Amino acid sequence: MTEGNFVDYIKIHVNSGKGGKGSTHLRREKAVAKGGPDGGDGGRGGHVIIRGDKNYWTLFHLKFKQHVRATHGGDGGKQTSTGHDGEDAIIEVPLGTVVRDSETNEILKEITENAEEFIVAEGGMGGKGNAHFKTSTNQTPRYSQPGIDGQEKSITLELKVLADVGLVGFPNAGKSTLLSVITAAKPKIADYEFTTLKPNLGIVKYRDFKSFVVADIPGIIEGAAEGKGLGYRFLRHIERNSTLLFLVPADADDIKEAYEILVDELRRYNPELLDKSRLIAISKSDMLDDELKAELDEELKTAFNETPYLYISSVAQTGLQELKDKLWESVSFDKTKAEN
């Protein structure tokens, strides 16, 4: 999937259907001159429904769909026949989609299961026919109820990527390069900041036909939790990852400080993110010799507060198998814990 096809934020205006009118029909047959009211009820207006679909990975199919309308319910007829219900309008979304009210920003629903449905705009009820209003003192009511109007609202769909591992790091830390080496993904790679503007997904093939999904998240900058840089446009994707892989380049001015800034941004955005499994990879480690690594080890063992770390180089392709082993161990542990 190319970056241009990855859409994770969509606004849509939805209209549910209006309910059909109740009928005011009076029964008239050859042998029954005055048969009384037999008007049927109007049909329900169509709902607008959000439905989860595991076959979608992005909101791209909704990119040019600005309005979604359900159809109106049919009017009631004679012989107390009920009008047909309006046809529901279905909006299919990938798993991990958050539905918000665009005006209030309130979260209405989070779609996480395949075929899970949520009625975002209910169709109007059909009106009752005059057959309901017959009384002992009013044998031939010539009135019925109109159908209730449907609902109209603007909604925002936000996708939180469902991946096992999320790559967290500053712009140009080597996340896209790593993803391109350990998966078949082909993210855009360049030597300037914010090369990655949308998340990229890749599947890591592991031993014995096992696999797990890695998401390359756009780079974090200091102040991202307040909306600086790409702000919330990438931080929300991290919420769905079971394991966070922090990438800190070996040529950073201060590796410890760089890691602490990344952790602090996650904490300020959502403290629960720090409860996830963490692994630190010192990227571009082909720039370090054994002596420099030994010096760093003395400093980093205490700096990372027992969070496991390792040295990797995507260019030299060193440390990558060990990285896969540790990620698989973390991902499989998290899945087992979730099942229990």
Secondary structure as UniProt FT lines:
FT   HELIX           3..5
FT   STRAND          9..15
FT   STRAND          48..52
FT   TURN            54..55
FT   HELIX           60..62
FT   TURN            63..64
FT   STRAND          67..69
FT   TURN            79..80
FT   STRAND          89..93
FT   TURN            95..96
FT   STRAND          97..101
FT   TURN            102..104
FT   STRAND          107..111
FT   TURN            114..115
FT   STRAND          117..121
FT   HELIX           130..133
FT   STRAND          152..159
FT   STRAND          165..169
FT   TURN            171..172
FT   HELIX           175..182
FT   TURN            193..194
FT   STRAND          200..205
FT   HELIX           207..209
FT   STRAND          211..216
FT   TURN            222..223
FT   HELIX           224..226
FT   TURN            229..231
FT   HELIX           232..238
FT   TURN            239..240
FT   STRAND          243..249
FT   TURN            250..251
FT   HELIX           255..269
FT   HELIX           271..275
FT   STRAND          277..283
FT   HELIX           285..287
FT   HELIX           290..303
FT   TURN            304..306
FT   STRAND          309..311
FT   TURN            314..317
FT   HELIX           320..339
//
